[in-house]
Amino acid sequence: MATLIAAEYKQFEDIKHTDKNGIEFWYARELASVLDYTQWRNFTKVIDKAMLSCQNSGFECADHFVEISKMVAMPNRASKKINDLELSRYACYLIVQNGDPRKEPIALGQTYFAIQTRRQEIADRFNELDEDNKRLVIRGEVTSWNAMLVDAAHKAGITDQLEYAQFQNAGYMGLYGGLTAADIHRRKKLKTSEKILDHMGSEELGANLFRITQTEAKLRREQPKGLETASGIHYQVGQTVREAIAKNEGTMPEDLPTPEKSIAEIGKDQLKKLKEKKEPPMLDE
């Protein structure tokens, strides 16, 4: 699952761990520190409330609150065995919901874990979607992350549309084996007014979403200055994504089929169905 890059959430990302199966978890003692609980015994009271909430929700506490013990270093090279818990995302969510919202770290934690939990719900539902709805969901993510990429590029000194177009081209060229946005537009046989991102299938959109998120993160992390350096980063990230596709024996993005319907057409179809059946659109937030 993608990280939340906002600075105020970094403290929760920094203490996130992943097990051998790729499942995210947090240690209770590390979370206590981030949530500004200086006394472990006070934090265990919040954990007890969270476990009760978990039980009342019909879930097994043992699946979300895993008791462990570990050795910690003490002064004079001594060590001490302490009790801890491995917490699931849901367990963390319940903990912050049972904390004092007047404390700023608790309020931030409530937002962070609510977003994380919502993302997992969307991911679970995403696998059940048909191709058109997958395209709608990923296209929405691309729009959101592109806005953050614009901000990161601006901080790198890219301030006008011409420079930003060059910066974007660098990313496309890395991912598409040297093809520019104009080249991709021609290959898809699109009209001048049509956007290439609106005429990509879910697989192609997914590759571009990964390019965008990783470029945005790298720009913020390395803080380059100037069009040339930032464009070099964008190209490199695009090229890395392309290499990953090749390594997994996937189809290169320029060779993927162009869908018959655009994103706009799919959106209109979904709105029509919504009006006819009075059903909520898929993954509406």
C-alpha positions in Angstrom: 0.0 0.0 0.0 1.3 3.4 -0.9 2.7 5.6 1.9 1.1 8.8 3.1 3.6 11.4 2.2 2.2 14.4 4.1 4.8 15.6 6.6 2.5 15.4 9.6 1.9 11.6 8.9 5.6 10.8 8.5 5.9 9.8 12.2 3.4 7.0 11.7 5.0 5.9 8.4 8.4 5.8 10.1 7.4 3.3 12.7 5.4 1.0 10.3 6.8 -2.5 9.8 6.1 -5.2 7.3 6.1 -9.0 8.0 7.4 -11.7 5.7 4.0 -11.8 4.0 4.0 -8.1 3.2 1.5 -7.3 5.9 1.9 -4.0 7.7 2.0 -3.8 11.5 3.0 -1.4 14.2 4.7 -2.1 17.6 2.6 -0.8 20.5 5.5 0.7 22.4 6.7 2.7 19.3 3.1 3.9 18.7 2.8 4.9 22.4 5.8 7.1 22.0 4.5 8.8 18.8 1.1 9.3 20.4 2.9 11.1 23.3 2.3 8.5 26.0 5.3 8.6 28.3 3.9 6.0 30.7 3.4 2.5 29.3 0.8 1.7 31.9 -1.3 4.6 30.8 -1.2 3.4 27.2 -2.2 -0.1 28.1 -5.5 1.3 29.4 -6.2 2.7 25.9 -5.2 -0.6 24.4 -7.7 -2.4 26.7 -10.5 -0.1 25.4 -9.4 -0.8 21.8 -9.4 -4.5 22.4 -12.9 -4.3 23.8 -14.1 -2.3 20.8 -12.5 -5.0 18.6 -14.3 -7.8 20.4 -17.6 -5.9 20.3 -17.2 -5.5 16.5 -17.1 -9.3 16.1 -13.4 -9.6 15.4 -10.8 -11.8 17.1 -8.5 -9.7 19.2 -5.7 -12.2 18.7 -5.8 -11.5 15.0 -5.1 -7.7 15.6 -3.3 -7.5 18.9 -0.5 -10.1 18.9 1.4 -10.3 22.2 5.2 -10.6 22.0 8.2 -10.1 24.2 11.6 -8.7 23.1 14.9 -7.8 24.6 15.9 -4.1 24.9 19.3 -2.6 25.6 19.9 -1.1 29.1 22.7 1.0 30.5 26.0 -0.8 31.2 25.5 -3.2 28.3 22.7 -4.9 30.2 19.4 -6.0 28.5 15.9 -6.4 29.7 12.9 -8.5 28.5 9.8 -6.4 27.9 6.3 -7.2 26.7 5.0 -5.5 23.6 2.2 -6.0 21.0 2.2 -6.3 17.2 -0.7 -4.2 16.1 -2.6 -4.5 12.8 -3.8 -1.3 11.0 -7.3 -1.9 12.4 -5.9 -2.3 16.0 -4.1 1.1 15.6 -7.3 2.6 14.3 -9.2 1.5 17.3 -6.4 2.7 19.7 -6.4 6.2 18.3 -10.2 6.2 18.4 -10.1 5.5 22.1 -7.4 8.1 22.8 -7.8 11.7 23.8 -8.6 13.7 20.6 -7.5 16.9 22.4 -3.9 15.6 22.0 -2.6 16.6 18.6 -0.8 13.3 18.0 -4.0 11.4 18.7 -5.9 13.6 16.3 -3.3 13.1 13.6 -3.3 9.4 14.3 -7.1 9.2 13.9 -6.8 10.8 10.5 -3.8 8.7 9.4 -5.3 5.3 10.4 -8.7 6.2 9.1 -7.2 6.9 5.7 -5.1 3.7 5.8 -8.2 1.7 6.7 -10.2 3.3 4.0 -7.5 2.6 1.5 -7.5 -1.1 2.4 -11.3 -1.2 2.0 -10.9 0.3 -1.5 -8.1 -2.1 -2.4 -10.3 -5.1 -1.3 -13.2 -3.8 -3.4 -10.9 -2.8 -6.3 -10.1 -6.5 -7.0 -13.8 -7.1 -7.5 -14.3 -4.3 -10.1 -14.6 -4.7 -13.8 -12.1 -3.1 -16.2 -14.0 0.1 -16.7 -14.4 0.8 -13.0 -10.8 -0.1 -12.3 -9.8 2.6 -14.9 -12.1 5.2 -13.2 -10.5 4.5 -9.8 -6.9 4.6 -11.0 -7.5 7.7 -13.1 -8.8 9.4 -10.0 -5.6 8.5 -8.2 -3.5 9.7 -11.1 -5.3 13.1 -11.0 -4.6 13.4 -7.2 -1.0 12.4 -7.4 -0.3 14.5 -10.4 -1.5 17.5 -8.4 1.2 16.7 -5.8 3.8 16.1 -8.5 3.1 19.6 -9.8 3.7 21.0 -6.3 7.0 19.0 -5.9 8.1 20.2 -9.4 7.3 23.8 -8.4 9.5 23.5 -5.3 12.3 22.2 -7.6 12.0 25.5 -9.6 9.7 24.4 -12.4 7.3 27.3 -12.5 5.9 27.7 -16.1 3.9 25.4 -18.3 6.5 25.0 -20.9 9.1 23.7 -18.4 6.5 21.5 -16.8 5.7 20.0 -20.2 9.4 19.2 -20.7 9.5 17.7 -17.2 6.5 15.5 -17.9 7.9 14.4 -21.2 11.0 13.2 -19.4 8.9 10.8 -17.3 7.0 9.5 -20.4 10.2 9.0 -22.3 11.7 6.9 -19.4 8.6 4.8 -19.1 7.7 4.5 -22.8 11.2 3.8 -24.2 11.9 7.2 -25.6 8.4 8.1 -26.7 7.2 11.6 -25.8 3.7 12.6 -24.8 3.1 13.7 -28.4 4.3 10.4 -29.7 2.0 8.4 -27.4 -0.9 10.7 -28.4 -0.3 9.8 -32.1 0.1 6.1 -31.4 -3.3 6.1 -29.7 -4.8 8.1 -32.7 -6.4 10.6 -30.4 -7.9 14.0 -31.3 -6.0 17.1 -30.3 -8.4 17.8 -27.4 -8.2 14.2 -26.0 -5.9 13.4 -23.1 -3.7 10.3 -23.3 -4.4 9.4 -19.6 -8.1 9.2 -20.4 -7.4 6.6 -23.1 -5.4 4.1 -21.1 -6.4 0.7 -19.7 -6.0 -0.1 -16.0 -2.6 -1.7 -16.5 -1.2 1.2 -18.4 -2.7 3.7 -15.9 -1.2 1.6 -13.0 2.3 1.9 -14.5 1.9 5.7 -14.9 0.5 6.0 -11.4 3.6 4.2 -10.0 5.9 6.5 -12.1 4.1 9.6 -10.7 4.1 8.5 -7.0 7.7 7.5 -7.0 8.8 10.7 -8.8 6.9 12.8 -6.4 8.5 11.0 -3.4 12.0 11.2 -4.9 11.7 15.0 -5.6 10.6 15.7 -2.1 13.3 13.4 -0.7 16.2 14.7 -2.7 15.0 18.3 -3.2 16.7 19.0 -6.6 16.8 22.4 -8.1 16.3 23.2 -11.8 14.5 21.7 -14.7 17.4 19.5 -15.9 18.0 17.7 -12.6 14.3 17.2 -11.9 13.7 16.0 -15.4 16.6 13.6 -15.0 14.9 12.2 -11.9 11.6 11.8 -13.7 13.2 10.0 -16.6 15.1 7.7 -14.3 12.0 6.7 -12.4 10.1 6.1 -15.6 12.9 4.0 -16.9 13.0 2.0 -13.6 9.3 1.2 -13.9 9.9 0.1 -17.4 12.7 -2.2 -16.3 10.4 -3.7 -13.6 7.8 -4.4 -16.3 10.4 -6.1 -18.4 11.7 -8.1 -15.5 8.2 -9.4 -14.8 7.8 -10.2 -18.5 4.9 -7.8 -18.8 3.7 -5.9 -21.8 5.4 -2.5 -22.4 2.9 0.4 -21.9 3.2 1.6 -25.6 2.1 -1.9 -26.7 -1.0 -2.1 -24.5 -4.3 -1.7 -26.3 -6.1 1.6 -26.3 -9.6 1.1 -24.8 -12.6 1.9 -27.0 -14.2 4.1 -24.3 -12.6 7.2 -22.8 -12.7 7.9 -19.0 -15.3 10.6 -19.7 -17.5 8.1 -21.6 -17.3 5.6 -18.8 -18.2 8.3 -16.3 -21.3 9.2 -18.3 -22.3 5.6 -18.5 -21.9 5.1 -14.8 -23.9 8.3 -14.1 -26.7 7.1 -16.4 -26.8 3.7 -14.5 -26.9 5.6 -11.2 -29.9 7.6 -12.3 -31.7 4.5 -13.7 -31.0 2.1 -10.8 -30.4 4.7 -8.0 -27.3 2.8 -6.9 -24.2 4.5 -5.5 -21.2 4.6 -8.0 -18.4 2.2 -7.3 -15.9 3.4 -4.7 -17.6 6.8 -4.4 -15.9 8.8 -1.6 
